[in-house]
Amino acid sequence: MASADLLEELNCSICLNIYTDPVMLPCGHNYCQACIEKVLNTQKGFRGYNCPECREKFPKYPALQKNRKLKNIAERFPSVKLEPGVSGIFCTYCFHAQVPAIKTCLQCEISLCDVHLNIHNSSVEHVLTEPTTSIKNRKCSIHKELLKYFCHEDDVCLCASCCLAGEHKGHKVEYLNEAFDRKKQELKKLLELLTPRSEEIEERSQFLKDLRRQLQYNAANETERVNALFKDIKGQIEALEKKMLSEISKQEEQCSLPIMELIKEVEREKKELSIKILLIEDLCNMKDPLSGLQQWEVNGGALCCREMEEDKDCKRNDQKSPAGSTLDAGLISAMLLTGVTGIMTGVKQEICGLEATDMLLDTNTVANNVFVSGDLKTASWSEVNLHHIPKPERFQHCQVLSSGGFSSGKHYWEVETSKSGIWRVGMAYPSIEREGDQYCFGDDKKSWCLYMFDGDYSAIHNSLEQPISSHSPIQRIGIYLDYKAGRLSFYELCDPIRQLHTFHATFYEPLHAALRVYMNGWVRIRS
């Protein structure tokens, strides 16, 4: 009996097991640390915290003080091995054996086996419950009476005495089962509201996860594409470098041959001249006139003076570089420029994913107050009427389209723009209206433009403008079209390059370059 009572005192009233790492609340009640933390965490967001046993309220999360003595006792208490399905609570009256209890009487605060339960029921009618050691939780900590009622104003369980007197007098109270049924109804309604929301959040979460995976997949593909591109560029540059170095070596060898022959000739003449100088020095050093003159005659003295004159002429000719003795720098530069240009052209084609397109303006669409340059790449505003030949596709005012359009793939082109005046740059369907000042690129559903007016910039489509901030004039613009993805992006080509705006749409017609110029504005398509 003493062992059973001690076991009851060592049981946590939340998990009904022997304490594990017991901690004590400020009110003095003990619980397993994990159990009380779980209960307190469920109370977050409500009106403070409270003890599960005495219901004492704490305005803030209560401090949990470790109960080391209780922990030592619980660890030293012999554990009882139970059969499967047995609660571990034993009959209070079975002194000589631990007989599992099947019910607990809340009034008598005893647990009963089936034999003693029949005896108990034949004498009294008390409130019975499943076997439990947490009888104290079912009684009022103040009046020691059974908790039978629930106060809706304070959200606490009450005994009969609490309802008749004290701070709960006059409050709306009802029986526990009725209150719990009402709470369950409220919880069911709340569950009905939360379930669709939970499904929406789950769908949103899945969407974001899929989006993240797609982003990672796209980033991996772009990384692979850029790595392959630069590997190819490096390979082409290395091949061009070898070719150029080989050409330089070839030219050096060709230029060196005549120079080496001349060096050999000069060295031979140098040797002969040295012998002649020594001979002359010997003649000059002779004392006997007869011997000196005789030696002079033997060595051809008269010829020596003529050779000196010839040596002067030879010296003058030697100062000039022989023909073909320098590298052909022009050829080297031409080869280098052609090679680099070829590489860059190939890189452009690979980046855009298509063959290079030379974008030109269509003179059949140009308005009478727009001048198009001879290379069909510049559109500038004309104050006078240019009287172009009337055609049905010609714009009435200020605009022009490109001759070629794009109906698939990825494309990139660049323009230069004026600092002053008014201009619009973008893309449009060829079915756009041609007559009237009101049909400006960007003012309908068939065109997408970047717009400059009086130093202010904006992106415009279907007459909806979105301002674009800029601290200086935007003069170089890159335009990227991914037709299938429905993306049209504008970039300022500065250092660093910055994105100005991106339009997203579903394209259903070919897209042509669209330029609008007014009041001294001009736009030039870069090659």
FENUR-V591379 format. One record per residue. N is the residue number from 1. SS is DSSP state (h for helix, s for strand, l for the rest). PHI is phi in radians with two decimals (none if undefined). D_CENTER is the distance of its C-alpha to the mean C-alpha in Angstrom with 1 decimal. Layout:
# FENUR-V591379
N&SS&PHI&D_CENTER  N&SS&PHI&D_CENTER
This chain:
# FENUR-V591379
1&l&none&68.8  2&h&-1.12&67.8  3&h&-1.15&65.1  4&h&-1.17&63.8  5&h&-1.11&63.8  6&h&-1.14&61.9  7&h&-1.08&59.4  8&h&-1.12&58.9  9&h&-1.25&58.3  10&l&-1.63&55.7  11&s&-1.60&53.6  12&l&-1.23&50.4  13&l&-1.29&51.0  14&l&-1.68&47.5  15&l&-1.62&47.2  16&l&1.12&51.1  17&l&-1.99&50.8  18&s&-1.08&51.9  19&l&-0.91&49.8  20&l&-2.15&46.8  21&l&0.84&45.7  22&s&-1.15&47.7  23&s&-2.27&46.6  24&s&-2.08&48.7  25&l&-1.34&47.8  26&l&-1.02&49.5  27&l&-1.38&52.0  28&l&1.82&53.2  29&l&-1.46&52.0  30&s&-1.90&50.4  31&s&-2.63&47.6  32&s&-1.09&45.5  33&h&-1.01&42.4  34&h&-1.11&40.0  35&h&-1.15&42.1  36&h&-1.24&42.4  37&h&-1.14&38.7  38&h&-1.13&37.8  39&h&-1.15&40.4  40&h&-1.15&39.3  41&h&-1.15&35.6  42&h&-1.27&36.7  43&l&-1.57&38.5  44&l&-1.11&35.5  45&l&1.59&35.2  46&l&-1.69&38.9  47&l&-1.45&41.8  48&l&1.41&41.8  49&s&-2.14&42.6  50&s&-2.58&45.9  51&l&-1.35&47.8  52&l&-1.10&48.2  53&l&-1.65&52.0  54&l&-1.61&53.4  55&l&1.12&50.7  56&l&-1.10&50.8  57&s&-1.63&47.9  58&s&-2.24&45.5  59&l&-1.14&43.6  60&l&-2.07&40.9  61&l&-1.00&39.5  62&l&-1.23&42.7  63&l&-1.28&43.0  64&l&-1.83&43.6  65&s&-1.72&46.4  66&s&-1.15&47.0  67&l&-1.84&50.5  68&h&-1.19&51.4  69&h&-1.13&55.0  70&h&-1.13&54.1  71&h&-1.13&51.6  72&h&-1.10&54.4  73&h&-1.14&56.8  74&h&-1.10&54.4  75&h&-1.22&53.6  76&h&-1.49&57.3  77&l&-1.27&58.3  78&l&-1.13&59.2  79&l&-1.35&56.8  80&l&-1.80&58.5  81&l&-1.42&57.5  82&l&-1.89&57.4  83&l&-1.31&57.9  84&l&-1.02&55.2  85&l&1.55&55.3  86&l&-1.59&57.4  87&l&-1.32&56.0  88&l&1.59&57.5  89&l&-1.88&59.7  90&s&-1.98&63.4  91&l&-1.11&66.6  92&l&-1.18&68.0  93&l&-1.62&71.6  94&l&-1.50&71.4  95&l&-1.31&72.5  96&l&-1.55&73.4  97&l&-2.69&70.2  98&l&-1.54&66.6  99&l&-1.68&66.7  100&s&-1.04&63.3  101&l&-1.46&63.4  102&l&-1.93&62.7  103&s&-2.56&62.7  104&s&-2.19&62.6  105&s&-1.59&64.9  106&l&-1.28&63.2  107&l&-1.23&66.5  108&l&-1.45&68.1  109&l&1.00&65.0  110&s&-2.31&66.0  111&s&-1.95&64.6  112&s&-2.28&66.9  113&l&-1.43&67.4  114&h&-1.14&68.8  115&h&-1.19&72.4  116&h&-1.23&72.2  117&h&-1.18&70.1  118&h&-1.11&73.0  119&h&-1.15&75.4  120&h&-1.11&73.1  121&h&-1.22&72.7  122&h&-1.31&76.4  123&h&-1.83&77.1  124&l&-2.45&74.2  125&l&-2.07&71.4  126&l&-1.97&68.4  127&l&-1.37&64.7  128&s&-1.91&63.3  129&s&-2.50&59.7  130&l&-1.09&58.0  131&l&-0.96&58.7  132&l&-2.67&56.9  133&l&-1.84&57.4  134&l&-1.69&55.5  135&h&-1.14&58.6  136&h&-1.06&58.1  137&h&-1.17&54.9  138&h&-1.67&57.0  139&s&-2.14&59.5  140&l&-1.17&59.3  141&l&-1.22&58.9  142&l&-1.68&61.4  143&l&-1.71&64.1  144&l&1.03&63.7  145&l&-1.88&64.0  146&s&-1.12&61.9  147&l&-1.41&58.8  148&l&-2.10&59.6  149&s&-2.20&57.9  150&s&-2.31&54.6  151&s&-1.64&54.0  152&l&-1.29&51.4  153&l&-1.30&51.3  154&l&-1.88&50.5  155&l&0.97&48.9  156&s&-2.36&51.3  157&s&-1.51&54.0  158&s&-2.27&57.6  159&l&-1.66&61.1  160&h&-1.11&64.2  161&h&-1.16&65.2  162&h&-1.12&61.7  163&h&-1.29&62.2  164&h&-1.47&65.7  165&l&-2.53&65.1  166&l&1.53&62.5  167&l&-1.28&59.3  168&l&-1.68&58.6  169&l&-1.12&61.9  170&l&1.54&61.4  171&l&-1.39&57.9  172&l&-1.35&56.9  173&s&-2.22&57.4  174&s&-2.67&57.8  175&s&-1.08&58.4  176&h&-1.02&55.6  177&h&-1.14&55.5  178&h&-1.19&55.4  179&h&-1.10&52.7  180&h&-1.21&50.7  181&h&-1.09&51.2  182&h&-1.11&50.1  183&h&-1.09&47.0  184&h&-1.14&46.2  185&h&-1.11&46.5  186&h&-1.09&44.1  187&h&-1.17&41.7  188&h&-1.14&42.0  189&h&-1.10&41.3  190&h&-1.10&38.3  191&h&-1.13&37.2  192&h&-1.10&37.6  193&h&-1.35&35.3  194&h&-1.37&32.7  195&h&-1.07&32.7  196&h&-1.08&31.2  197&h&-1.10&28.7  198&h&-1.11&27.8  199&h&-1.15&27.5  200&h&-1.09&25.3  201&h&-1.12&23.0  202&h&-1.12&23.1  203&h&-1.13&22.2  204&h&-1.09&19.3  205&h&-1.09&18.1  206&h&-1.14&18.6  207&h&-1.07&16.8  208&h&-1.15&13.6  209&h&-1.12&14.0  210&h&-1.10&14.7  211&h&-1.10&11.7  212&h&-1.11&9.5  213&h&-1.12&11.8  214&h&-1.11&11.6  215&h&-1.08&7.9  216&h&-1.12&8.7  217&h&-1.12&11.9  218&h&-1.11&10.7  219&h&-1.11&8.5  220&h&-1.13&11.7  221&h&-1.12&13.9  222&h&-1.13&12.5  223&h&-1.07&12.8  224&h&-1.11&16.2  225&h&-1.12&17.1  226&h&-1.16&16.4  227&h&-1.06&18.2  228&h&-1.13&21.1  229&h&-1.10&21.3  230&h&-1.21&21.7  231&h&-1.11&24.0  232&h&-1.16&26.1  233&h&-1.08&26.1  234&h&-1.05&27.2  235&h&-1.07&29.9  236&h&-1.18&31.1  237&h&-1.15&31.2  238&h&-1.10&33.1  239&h&-1.13&35.5  240&h&-1.14&36.1  241&h&-1.08&36.7  242&h&-1.08&39.3  243&h&-1.11&40.9  244&h&-1.19&41.2  245&h&-1.13&42.5  246&h&-1.15&44.9  247&h&-1.13&46.1  248&h&-1.11&46.7  249&h&-1.11&48.6  250&h&-1.10&50.6  251&h&-1.12&51.5  252&h&-1.06&52.4  253&h&-1.16&54.7  254&h&-1.13&56.4  255&h&-1.29&56.9  256&h&-1.30&58.2  257&h&-1.01&61.1  258&h&-1.13&63.4  259&h&-1.15&62.6  260&h&-1.13&63.6  261&h&-1.10&66.9  262&h&-1.15&67.6  263&h&-1.09&66.9  264&h&-1.09&69.5  265&h&-1.10&72.0  266&h&-1.14&71.5  267&h&-1.13&71.9  268&h&-1.09&75.2  269&h&-1.12&76.5  270&h&-1.11&75.5  271&h&-1.16&77.6  272&h&-1.10&80.6  273&h&-1.14&80.4  274&h&-1.12&80.4  275&h&-1.11&83.6  276&h&-1.12&85.2  277&h&-1.13&84.4  278&h&-1.11&86.0  279&h&-1.13&89.0  280&h&-1.12&89.5  281&h&-1.07&89.1  282&h&-1.10&91.8  283&h&-1.09&94.1  284&h&-1.15&93.5  285&l&-1.57&94.5  286&l&-1.33&97.8  287&l&-1.59&101.1  288&l&-1.48&103.6  289&h&-1.07&103.5  290&h&-1.11&105.2  291&h&-1.13&102.7  292&h&-1.12&99.8  293&h&-1.19&100.9  294&h&-1.07&101.8  295&h&-1.17&98.3  296&h&-1.08&96.8  297&h&-1.16&98.7  298&h&-1.11&97.6  299&l&-1.62&93.9  300&l&1.26&94.0  301&h&-1.10&94.0  302&h&-1.08&94.3  303&h&-1.16&91.2  304&h&-1.01&89.2  305&h&-1.18&89.2  306&h&-1.14&88.1  307&h&-1.13&85.2  308&h&-1.12&84.1  309&h&-1.14&84.0  310&h&-1.15&82.0  311&h&-1.09&79.6  312&h&-1.12&78.9  313&h&-1.13&77.9  314&h&-1.11&75.8  315&h&-1.11&74.0  316&h&-1.13&73.1  317&h&-1.26&71.7  318&h&-1.19&69.7  319&l&-1.26&67.6  320&l&-1.55&65.9  321&l&-1.26&62.9  322&l&-1.16&63.9  323&l&-1.07&62.3  324&l&1.29&59.0  325&l&-1.68&58.4  326&l&-2.14&54.9  327&l&-1.21&51.5  328&l&-1.50&50.5  329&h&-1.10&47.5  330&h&-1.10&47.2  331&h&-1.12&46.9  332&h&-1.08&44.3  333&h&-1.10&42.2  334&h&-1.10&42.6  335&h&-1.11&41.5  336&h&-1.14&38.5  337&h&-1.12&37.5  338&h&-1.10&38.0  339&h&-1.12&36.1  340&h&-1.13&33.0  341&h&-1.07&33.2  342&h&-1.11&33.4  343&h&-1.09&30.4  344&h&-1.15&28.3  345&h&-1.10&29.7  346&h&-1.12&28.7  347&h&-1.11&25.2  348&h&-1.04&24.9  349&h&-1.10&26.3  350&h&-1.23&23.9  351&h&-1.13&20.7  352&h&-1.36&22.0  353&l&1.32&23.4  354&l&-2.75&26.9  355&l&-1.24&29.9  356&l&-1.07&30.0  357&l&-1.99&31.4  358&l&-1.49&33.6  359&l&-1.35&33.0  360&l&-2.21&36.3  361&s&-1.44&37.6  362&l&-1.62&40.1  363&l&-1.20&43.3  364&l&-1.27&44.5  365&l&-1.81&42.0  366&l&-1.20&42.3  367&l&-1.29&44.0  368&l&-1.21&47.3  369&l&-1.85&45.8  370&s&-2.19&43.0  371&s&-1.75&43.9  372&s&-1.92&42.2  373&l&-1.18&42.6  374&l&-1.08&44.5  375&l&-1.49&41.4  376&l&1.08&40.0  377&l&-2.13&36.7  378&s&-2.08&37.5  379&s&-2.07&38.3  380&s&-2.34&40.1  381&s&-1.28&41.9  382&l&-2.06&45.7  383&l&-1.25&48.0  384&l&-1.78&50.8  385&l&-1.30&51.0  386&l&-1.54&50.6  387&l&0.89&52.4  388&l&-1.16&50.4  389&l&-1.07&52.1  390&l&-1.03&51.5  391&l&-2.55&49.3  392&l&-1.12&47.8  393&l&-1.51&44.3  394&l&-1.34&44.6  395&l&-1.29&42.8  396&l&-1.35&45.1  397&l&-2.65&43.2  398&l&1.19&40.7  399&s&-2.26&38.5  400&s&-2.75&38.0  401&s&-1.91&35.9  402&s&-1.40&35.1  403&s&-1.31&37.5  404&s&-1.82&34.9  405&s&-2.22&32.3  406&s&-2.14&29.3  407&l&-2.14&29.4  408&l&-2.94&26.9  409&l&1.33&24.3  410&s&-2.04&21.9  411&s&-2.46&23.4  412&s&-2.47&22.8  413&s&-2.57&25.4  414&s&-2.25&25.9  415&s&-2.40&28.4  416&s&-1.93&30.2  417&s&-2.28&31.4  418&l&-1.37&34.1  419&l&-1.29&33.7  420&l&-2.02&36.4  421&l&1.38&37.6  422&s&-2.27&35.7  423&s&-2.63&33.4  424&s&-2.34&31.0  425&s&-2.31&28.8  426&s&3.11&27.1  427&s&-2.43&28.1  428&s&-2.62&30.7  429&s&-1.32&32.7  430&l&-1.21&36.2  431&l&-1.47&37.8  432&l&-1.10&37.0  433&l&-1.09&40.1  434&l&-1.93&42.0  435&l&-1.86&44.6  436&l&1.63&44.5  437&l&-1.16&42.6  438&l&-1.27&40.6  439&l&-1.54&38.8  440&l&-1.61&36.1  441&l&-0.98&32.9  442&l&1.70&30.3  443&l&-1.65&33.1  444&l&-2.42&33.1  445&l&-1.47&31.0  446&l&-1.87&31.5  447&s&-2.63&29.7  448&s&-2.37&26.4  449&s&-2.47&26.6  450&s&-1.76&25.6  451&s&-2.20&28.6  452&s&-2.12&30.3  453&s&-2.47&33.4  454&l&0.96&35.1  455&l&1.43&32.1  456&s&-1.80&29.8  457&s&-2.09&26.9  458&s&-2.77&25.5  459&s&-1.76&24.0  460&s&-2.41&26.7  461&s&-2.68&27.3  462&l&0.97&30.2  463&l&1.22&31.4  464&s&-1.70&28.4  465&s&-1.78&27.1  466&s&-2.17&23.8  467&s&-1.04&24.4  468&s&-2.17&22.3  469&l&-1.36&22.7  470&l&-2.75&24.1  471&l&-1.55&26.1  472&l&-2.60&27.8  473&l&-1.03&28.9  474&l&-1.58&26.4  475&l&-2.00&28.4  476&s&-2.22&26.1  477&s&-2.25&23.8  478&s&-1.81&21.8  479&s&-2.14&21.7  480&s&-2.09&19.7  481&s&-2.11&20.9  482&s&-1.97&19.7  483&l&-1.09&22.9  484&l&-1.14&22.3  485&l&-1.33&18.9  486&l&1.20&20.5  487&s&-2.22&18.1  488&s&-2.25&19.7  489&s&-2.07&17.7  490&s&-2.08&19.3  491&s&-2.27&18.4  492&s&-1.52&20.5  493&l&-1.52&21.5  494&l&-2.07&21.8  495&l&-2.13&20.6  496&l&-1.48&17.7  497&l&-1.11&17.0  498&s&-2.22&15.6  499&s&-1.36&14.8  500&s&-1.57&17.9  501&s&-2.94&17.5  502&s&-2.28&16.6  503&s&-1.66&19.3  504&s&-2.11&19.0  505&l&-2.75&22.4  506&l&-1.81&24.5  507&l&-1.47&26.6  508&l&-2.28&30.1  509&l&-2.33&31.9  510&l&-1.06&31.5  511&s&-1.86&29.6  512&s&-1.97&31.4  513&s&-1.07&30.5  514&s&-2.21&31.9  515&s&-2.15&33.3  516&s&-2.27&35.3  517&s&-2.27&37.1  518&s&-2.75&39.6  519&l&0.94&41.5  520&l&1.23&41.2  521&l&-1.38&37.6  522&s&-2.61&36.6  523&s&-2.43&33.8  524&s&-2.16&33.8  525&s&-1.39&31.9  526&l&-1.43&30.9  527&l&-1.25&32.1
